[in-house]
Amino acid sequence: METKMNMTNLQETCGGVTAAKGYLAAGIHAGIKAKSEKKDLAIIYSEQPAVCGGVFTTNKFCAAPVSWCRQVNAGGKAQAIVVNSGNANACTGQTGAKHAQMMAEAVGAALNVAADEVLVCSTGVIGVEMPIEVIEKGIGECAARLSADGADDAATAIMTTDTCQKQCTVTYEYQGKQITVGGMAKGSGMIHPNMATMLCFITTDLAIEAAALQQAVTDAADATFNMVTVDGDTSTNDTMLTLANGAAGNAAVTAGGEGYAEFVQALTYVAGKLAKLMAYDGEGATKLLECKVSGAPTLADARLAAKAVVGSSLVKAAFYGEDANWGRIICAAGYSGAQFDTAKVNLWLESAAGKIALMADGAGLAFDEETAATILKEREIAILLDLGSGDAEATSWGCDLSHEYVNINADYRS
């Protein structure tokens, strides 16, 4: 799956959350997931104090670890992140809040850092109390295994219905220093804009002020994770966290100051790649859908239209059936709330097999069904929607809706 570079100075590499200087990670099987030997507990640790930035679910039933992270993030400082899969610790009342605190305290004791500088995240089944004794024991074991080579194990440990790891790393030059931004994420179902059942953790060795990092994380999330949808459901646990420890040795970046735009581009690139991987790995998905909207009056209009198209169940079902039913795409754009002149809209579908025009100046075009079918057989398909009403553009990502999605979610708890 290819992703275009947005900066000539940006180079994609490998290493995930431990690629940047001064970070260690580990992932182990602690026994949280019943009847499973899969890894289910991860820790990310900065060897020196770091500033943090985060964005979180908009679901009113936010999980206990989300509430804990919001408090830590408000302080702007964190040195470790602990993550478990197999249990969401959501809708678990005061017991859940206590368990989230106990996880932070266990990490703090193991790593000799303050508990209020430990971020806690969970993912899995909602409404089940955490096996806290199992987790506390696992935290000790996981902390003992922290290493600069632990990124792959950590990325595996946070997976639930994911079928593959999701990692991305980039480097760039700033003030004569090599800056690294590396991340990992999980998510393949219950994915929808305004965050989703997704967890994302990004680390960097850039020195940046906490307020600037928070703004950068917010902007990056708006352009990426808030532009991806699998099934229209927003979860209770969605979290994106970024640590910046300054180990690169540059002068601290401020919001809008020198080096800020370059960092936002690098952060957005990593987040965008991870968001795209979520859509690619959507539960039961056979197609990755990328909707590129151009010609919108404003960025808000472009984003509204793009999200509506990939979020439409009818659009998703049509692509699963490899049916060029372009009317569903136009319908979704029309009800999205975006402002545009319908008489100026143009539409194409594109994949590795070719490109085909379906609409010009607001009217449908005659097209060859066999050519369209060949284009739609590919794994990755682009929907190119020109609204003809301005200069703003946005991209969203989604996937098709298959029979397998129903099968996966019909017995998720079993």
Helices and strands as residue ranges (DSSP letters): E 11-13, G 16-18, E 23-28, E 41-56, H 64-75, E 77-87, H 93-111, G 115-117, E 118-125, H 132-144, H 151-157, E 166-174, E 177-186, E 199-204, H 210-223, G 225-227, E 239-244, H 260-280, E 288-296, H 299-311, H 313-320, H 326-335, G 342-344, E 346-351, E 354-360, E 363-364, H 369-376, E 380-386, E 392-399, H 403-410
